Amino acid sequence: MADFSADRIKVKLAAYDSVWASMAQEETTRLAAAIGDTLVSIAHVGSTAIPGIAAKPIIDLQPVVHSLAALDARRPHIEALGYQWRGEFGLVGRRYCTRDRDGARLFQAHCYEAGNPEIARTLVFRDYLRAHPAEAAAYEAVKREAAVAYPTDTLAYNDHKSAWILAARDRAEAWAARVK
């Protein structure tokens, strides 16, 4: 069983920073080299990928691989970049890796095998918020509310946002079906 207590860290939202995109690109290059030939793609996801909204200043990346077994074999290369390998960390079919510096989380990699439905859900949610500024602003409001309610517990902060995110994912999937 995963130990989630290590992730009950303080919640600090920062105003949107355009440097997040370049940080994501630089880290994508580093991760791509470490993951090697099993890599299909890496996307910048999460709130730092939504221009204009406040976010925890942690870059979320979503590497997609041909094979989780091949990714598992690349674990030493990923750890050599400073990542902590967290395994599935509560989500079957995921490999979760985090990179911290001086006690602050910098990057989170949510790795999935090609074909996992979570890949498309995450990308559609991101793209929906990018295309709908009012929804992005509503999400930011929920995030701010959660940060006030749970300033020292990232896990409770995430739980507080869950209902809104699930409803928005439904709206995002309906939107994506219309724009295909």
MOBEL-V254917 format. One record per run of one state. SS is the DSSP state (hx for helix, st for strand, lp for the rest). FROM is the first residue (numbers start at 1). TO is the last residue. If there is no record, write none. Layout:
BEGIN
SS;FROM;TO / SS;FROM;TO
END
This chain:
BEGIN
lp;1;4 / hx;5;7 / lp;8;12 / st;13;14 / lp;15;18 / hx;19;38 / st;39;45 / lp;46;46 / hx;47;49 / lp;50;54 / st;55;56 / lp;57;58 / st;59;65 / lp;66;67 / hx;68;73 / lp;74;74 / hx;75;79 / lp;80;82 / st;83;85 / lp;86;93 / st;94;101 / lp;102;103 / st;104;113 / lp;114;116 / hx;117;131 / lp;132;132 / hx;133;149 / lp;150;153 / hx;154;179 / lp;180;180
END
